Amino acid sequence: MSIAQNIAHIRKQLPSDVQLVCVSKFHPVEAIQTAYDLGERIFGESRAQELVEKQARLPKDIEWHFIGSLQTNKVKQVVPLATLIHSVDSIKLLEAINRYAENQHIISHLLLEVHVAKEDTKHGFSIEEIKTFFSHKSWEAYPAVRICGLMTMGTNGVTEESNRTEFELVANLFKEIQHTFDAPYFKTLSMGMSNDYTIAVTAGSNMVRIGSSIFGERTY
C-alpha cells in the first residue's frame, strides 16, 4: 500500500487522543514530505546527524522527536532541534541534557525510558528507579528540562499477552506518578510501534511510534 493508504489505515485504528509519531529514521526526505503533505507533523529520528540533515531540508513546522539511543556527546546536536526526546535512559544523560540546555538558556522536553523488555539490548530505568526518582522529587535538580512522561519498548518476538503485560506495568507506573506526585508536565506515555501499537493503546498509551507500517521497510 502507499504511504497515504498506510496512514489512513493507522489513523482509523488510533483514538483521537493518541498522538502518532511517524518514525522516519533511515527513510528519505521525499517520503517524509509525502507524509507531511498528508497532514502529519510529528516525525521520529534516531541518529543525530540524520536529524540535523533532515531538519535543514524539510518544513520548519515539523515537530522532530528523537527516539533512538542518545550519546552524551550528541546532546548539543539533538537538544536544539528535538521537540521531545523519548530515550532518556540514565541519570548521566539527563544531567548532560540539563547542563547543555542551561548553558543555552533553553528548556528541553523529554521522556524517561523504562526498561521492562526481556532483552539486554534495550535500555532504561527500572520501575523501582523511576519510583525513587519521583518520590525524592529528583526532577527539581534539573531546572532546564521538563519531564513530560515515560517511554518503553516491548520485548520482540513474544506473545501478545506478554507484550500487554509489559505495557500495562508501565501504564500503571505512569498513572501512579500522575496521581501521587506534583509533576505538572507529566502527560505523555509513549508505547507501541508497528508490530504492537494496538496492544499498547489498549494498555493506555497516548503516543505511538510507527515507521515500517507507514513508510515500508527501511533502507539502511
N, C-alpha and C positions, 0 to 999 in steps of 0.2 A: 504494500500500500504506500501511497505518497505521504509526505510529511503532513500535509493538510488532513488527509484521512486519519492518520495516526493520532494527531492532536484532537480531532473531533471525537474519535473513539474514547480517548482518555478523558476528555472533558465531560463526556456523558456519564462516566463512571465516578467522577470526583464530586463530592458535595461542594456547594458553593463556598463554604468556609475553609476549604482546603487549598492551600497555595501550591501551584505547580512550578517546580524548578526544572527547566529544560536543560538537561545535562549535555552540554555542547563540547565537552573535552574531546580532543582528537578529531572533531568534525570541522569542516571548512567554514569560512565566514559566509559563503553563499548559502549553506544550509541554515545557518543562524539567521541570516537575513530573511529567508523564506518563512521561518517560524515567527520572526518579528513582524513581518508583513501580515501574518495571520492574527496578530494581536498579542503575541506572547512578549513579555517584558523581563522575565527573570531567567537568567541563564547561569549554569554552573560550570566552573572550570576547576582543574585540579593541579595545574602547573603554573608557577608564577610567570614565566616567560611567555607562555601561551596566552595567559590572561592579559598581559601588557600589550602584546601584539594585536589581539582581537579587540580590546577596548579602544585602541587607537583607530581602528578601521570601521567600527560599527557605530550605530546611532548612540548619542550621548545619554538618552533617557533609559538605556538598558540598566537594570539592576544586576550587577555581577555578584554571584555568590561563590565563595571559594570553598570547595567541598573536599579537596584532597589533603593528604598529609602535608603539613606546613613546617618547613625547617626554619629555625630561628633566623638564619642568615637571609631568608627570603621575605621576612616580615616587612621590610621597608618597601618592597615592590608591591606586596599584596594589600597592605592596610589602606593606602590611599585610594585604591580602586574598588575594594570589595564592600558592597553594601552590608553583607553579612558573611562572617567566617564560620563555617559549620564545624570545623575539625580541630577545636582546641582540646588537645588530649593530655596536657600536662601543665603543672604549675610553671615550669620553666618557660613554656611557650606563652602562657598567659602573662607572665612577667615581661617577656620580650615585647609582646604586643602593647602592653600598657606603657612601657618605657618609651617605645617609639612614638606612640600616639601622644603621650605627654609632651615629648620634645617638639612635636609638630603642631601642638595645640589643636588636636582633633579628638573626636570620640570614635572608637572602634566598636562596632556591634558584633557580637559573637555568640556561639552556642558551645556548651561544654559537651564533649563526646563521651558517651557512656559505653563501656565495653561489657557486653553480655554475650557476644557471639562465642561459640566454642572453636575459635580459630586464633592461633597465636599471631597471625599476620595482621590482625586488626588491633587497634589501639584504643586508649581512652581510660577514663576514670572508672573505678568500680562503683557500684551503687553505694557502698558504705563511705567511700571517699567523697562522693557528691553530698551525701547527708551531712558528713562532718564539715564540709566546706560551707554549707548554708547554715548549719547550726551555730557555727562560730562567726557568722557574718563576714566570712573571709573576703567577699567581694568588695568590702569597704576599703581594702588595701590597694585596689586598682581603680583609681578615680577616672582614668581615661578610657575605660571600657564599659560597655553596657552588656551584661549577661542576659541575653534575650530568651534563653531556653536550653533545651537539650537536643542532642542528635545521637542516633545509634544506627548500626548496621546489623541485620540479622545474619545468622550462620548460613553459608552457602550449602546447597545440596541436602538439606534436611527436610523433614515433613512440614506441611503447612501448620500442623499443630505445634511443632517445635518453634517455628517462627512466631506463631501467635503468642506463645508463652513468653518468648523473649521480648516482644513488643509490649505485651501487657505489663511486664515487670518495669519497663522504662516509663510507660504511660502512668502507672501507679506512682512511681517516684516523682514524675512531673506534677501530678495532681497534689501529692503530699507537700511538695515545695510551695506550690501556689497557695495552698490553704494554710500553711504553717508559718511561712516567713514573709516579711515585708520586702518583696522583690518586685518592684513595680514594672520592670521591663520584661518580666519572665512570662512570655506568652506563646512561644514557638516550640513545637515538638516536631522535629524533622526525622521522620522514619518512613522507610519504604522506597524501593527502587523498582525497576521494570518488572522484575520477577516476583515481587512480593508486596507491591504498594496497596493492593486491595485489602490484604490481610492487615497491613499497618494502619490503614484508615479505619478499619473496623475496630482495631485496638485503641484508637484515639489520636493518631497522627493528624496534625493540621498543616503539614508541609511534606510533599513527596519530591523525590529527586529521580527524574526519569530521563534516560538517554536513548538506549538502543530501541526502545519501543516507539520513539519519535523519529529518530534520525537513521535507524538501522545500525548494523554492526559497525564498530569503529575502525578507522584506518590508522594504525599506529605508525 
